[in-house]
Amino acid sequence: MSTAAGKPTAAIDREHGLELLRQMLRVRRFEEKCVELYSATKIRGFMHLYIGEEAVAVGAVHALRPEDAIVATYREHGHALVRGVSAGSIMAEMYGKMEGCARGRGGSMHLFDAATRFYGGNAIVGGGLPLAVGLALADKLQGRRRVTACFFGDGAVAEGEFHECMNLAALWTLPVLFLCENNRYAMGTAIERYESETDLALKAASYEMTAWSVDGMDVLAVEEAARRAAGEVRDGGRPCFLELRTYRFRAHSMYDPDLYRSKEEIERWKEHDPIPALSARLQAAGLLNDADIEQLEQAISTEIEDAIAFAEAGTLEPVDELTRFVYFEGAAP
Amino acid sequence: MSVAPAKTITYREAMREAIREALLADERVFLMGEDVGAYGGCFGVSRGLLDEFGPERIRDTPLSESAFVGAGIGAAMGGMRPIVEVMTVNFCLLALDQIMNNAATITHMSGGQFAIPLVIRMTTGAGRQVAAQHSHSLEGWLAHIPGLKLLAPATLADARGMLAPALADPNPVLIFEHGSLYNLEGELAADAGAVDIERAAIRRPGGDVTLIAYGGTLPTALSAAEELATGGVEAEVLDLRVLRPLDDRAIVESVMRTHRAVVVDEGWRSGSLAAEVSARIMEQAFYELDAPVARVCSAEVPMPYPRHLEQAALPQPGKVVDEVRRMIGVPADE
């Protein structure tokens, strides 16, 4: 593992660098607030935090265009935020309110937003991959040059659906960008304990698709790789696979006592925290000062407080609407 | 009434005509599944379609049920109208995650944002001596799941006419084709088209008892009704047609006329669709009944290979006749 701060500073545009930093900070602060709200029992159910992994979603989503689609996992608050789903509608969703991005029906693990082509929030490991393959198939059959970005964790690689989908996407040359967020643990089982081959890009490459591994703690590296890969998917009309090597600083979920890894290991990875890494890099290049950071933090704090106020003020769906949306209302678009 | 001349057609051909018509009518429709193309479909339903429509619209898939069923869901969400063929209901077990966790939930989990206009066709049932792993009747299992719609065409008109409204439905629709029906042959109006996919249908009127069946057990119930008629018992045969949502009204109305009901279901008795229908009759027409609802289901055994044991395990007209005679107090031996 190399740190981003240790790399030679490529030319970074100040505005772009600040935007990447702002997005990572938004996700971090949002997740920190979620912990408080969970403890205060405002948010219930299963909740999985993205703290430590922010560079992956921020870098990858910045490589996408508005017409592209995203399929994500149950650890998807960050992806939704960066994609442009409003913090208020995400928070309201976790409050179970009608103003939520899925009307409160999904909760933390099932964020959906048709307007930004955000197709969930899938809580079955590997379950989103076939959907992504199908969305890409629809694009191919209708002659649309769009990318379907499919996020999934390292744990999904052990699922049959992963292998079925790698094969199908490559066989049918479908425009899917597979983004494997390798945080080294399938819930509490370390990758060395469940994979016979831990080089995940190698597995994808065996399905005849371009695949490589990226330092997922370096937002600029992620973004650069995702742009290249998305370009290959869009222009070449074929799938591409990125393994984004990352680490979650928090437990798997709010229920996880985190007994399966050492504090030392976590501390070692925190030295590669993507947020200070980017800050340091921007500061070293003279593109960022303390006042900038203060300003970012202030704006984010206001955004999150507004989101909480929005969720608090939201409405609970009347119980007589319980069985709505089991079937689609109206004709299919 | 149609004025077009009738033509002789098989169930298999009726299904193929329906698929062909759908492909011609809507560019967004395509068929995918194992061996639907070059092979012509495991049961010959799609024979000839690859030549006519080409490999983009008649797509042979790898043996990856989860991937291609899920891809059907994604493609439907992406604006297509996929017809996914899962060779048999037995193999849909390999795609249950996609059927149950995605197809049946996404509309609801997204707060109604996404429609899933998907059709999944599969062969179901036993009777061909293919033993325990290829003889399941799991319609009852799948009918348990809110968010899905289930159809069981048992006639030529339904084989011909259920697909179009299923494709027009914004929800995932599962169509079960009983393997014993493909060679069913008969007359069908040359211009036969779409049928409703909401209502059960009376296939034979009668006032003494209602035989409730679907799919592969419709011929069983009709045959039992014929035999009962020779003894002066007039059975009404109700074809459920739609397994979810069930047409409660048709069931209850028939029972209110006959005051007796026997449910004929190829699924295992415990937790079966027959159990659900019985419960609904009890809930909605208890005081109309002259006898407890009876069920003729498959024996609770993995389907055995030998013909005599398989036949013993399956609902047979004779068992239905015996149930009815017992119910109305006619000695089984007359």
Interface residues (C-beta under 8 A of the other chain):
Chain A: A69 G100 C101 A102 R103 G104 R105 G106 H110 F112 D113 A114 Y119 G120 G121 N122 I124 G127 L129 P130 L131 A132 V133 G134 L135 A136 L137 A138 D139 L141 Q142 G160 E161 E164 C165 N167 L168 L171 W172 T323 R324 F325 V326 Y327 F328 E329 G330 A331 A332 P333
Chain B: R28 F30 E56 R59 T61 P62 S64 S66 A67 F68 V69 G70 A71 G72 I73 G74 A75 A76 M77 G78 G79 M80 P82 D97 Q98 N101 N102 I106 T107 H108 M109 S110 G111 G112 Q113 F114 A115 I116 P117 P146 G147 K149 A168 D169 P170 N171
